[in-house]
Amino acid sequence: MSLSPAVDPIDQLPPEGTPEPMQEQPLSMRITIGVFVAVPFLAVIAAIPVAWGGWLSWLDVALFVLFWAITALGITVGYHRFFTHGSFKAGRGIKLMLAIMGSYALEGSIEQWVADHRKHHKYSDVQGDPHSPWLEEPGRGSLLKGFWHSHTGWLFDKEQTPVAQYAPDIANDPDLRALTKWYPALVVGSLLLPAVLGGLITWSLAGALTAFFWAGLVRVAFVHHVTWSINSVCHIWGKHHFKSRDRSTNVWWLAIPSMGESWHSLHHAEPTAARHGALKGQVDISAVFIRTLERLHLARDVRWPKAERLERKLVDPSLAHRIRGYQPSA
């Protein structure tokens, strides 16, 4: 990344009130999104009878965990902390690796994902936020409507976040522009690679089919709904530990499935921080991964949160004793 570690990409966005160019999402794209939302979800519904029928092996479980870890970290460390917020810097090899890992999560091209998330931070929980659950008028069913919109419904909005305004650094990067162009091929690879591995390891068509089902379709649905839960659950329920201008919260039971993203209160208080789980006991697997890259000299200029800043932003000062130490050598 070419961003300076002293610059927050969100701060580089045009101020509120700046006219935004219209970027319309074609009907064909909305239909495609519907297919990639619905088919993995239907696989989840079928998962219990499939498993009950004996079509689940330890190899399927291992491949599911492997591809879940790869694609979830691709979103949390790659798309989110690295590309969207510039939480650390890395060379071209790590940049490409994280971009491909994130693309394998089937959550859209990197440039559109980054643009959407930066706009979310600019207008968090107010008009203009692409996926806030709090934009419905108060009334009967408003929370349910807000949950649906923030969790999945926003994906089908006709108006899209303009990439040229919110993610020009991503759109102008030749490597990332090429990956966006080849995104359909990455989608195919994400679904077929587990099947190929399952077939080769078991040397059977059945092994390929069950791996495709569990490590392909079910894994995609799992990663999707965990990611979308950060938009919905982590803006409705949970604890607001850190001061921010929105309703972002910490939700403990999502911490491991989300690789640490559900410590969302700190993230909105300190968006560029490489660690979101700031208090003792808050597991943040993504931060561990970034720290590992740093120790291997594959990541540099990591923006670890400062204890004194965290203490000032606590809603409840009595929690100060739970703040971790963040020296780079720790």
Secondary structure, DSSP 8 states (H G I E B T S, - for coil): --S-TT--GGGGS--TT-----EE--HHHHHHHHHHHHHHHHHHHHHHHHHHTT---HHHHHHHHHHHHHHHHIIIIIIIIIIIT--SEE-HHHHHHHHHHHHTT-S--HHHHHHHHHHHHHTTTSTT-TT-TT-S-SSTTHHHHHHHHHHTGGGG-SEE--HHHH-HHHHT-HHHHHHHHTHHHHHHHHHHHHHHHHHHHHTSHHHHHHHIIIIIIIHHHHHHHHHHHHHTGGGTSSB--B--SS---B-GGGTTTTTTTTBHHHHHHSTT-S-S--BTT---HHHHHHHHHHHTTSEES-----HHHHHHHBSSGGGGGGB----TT-
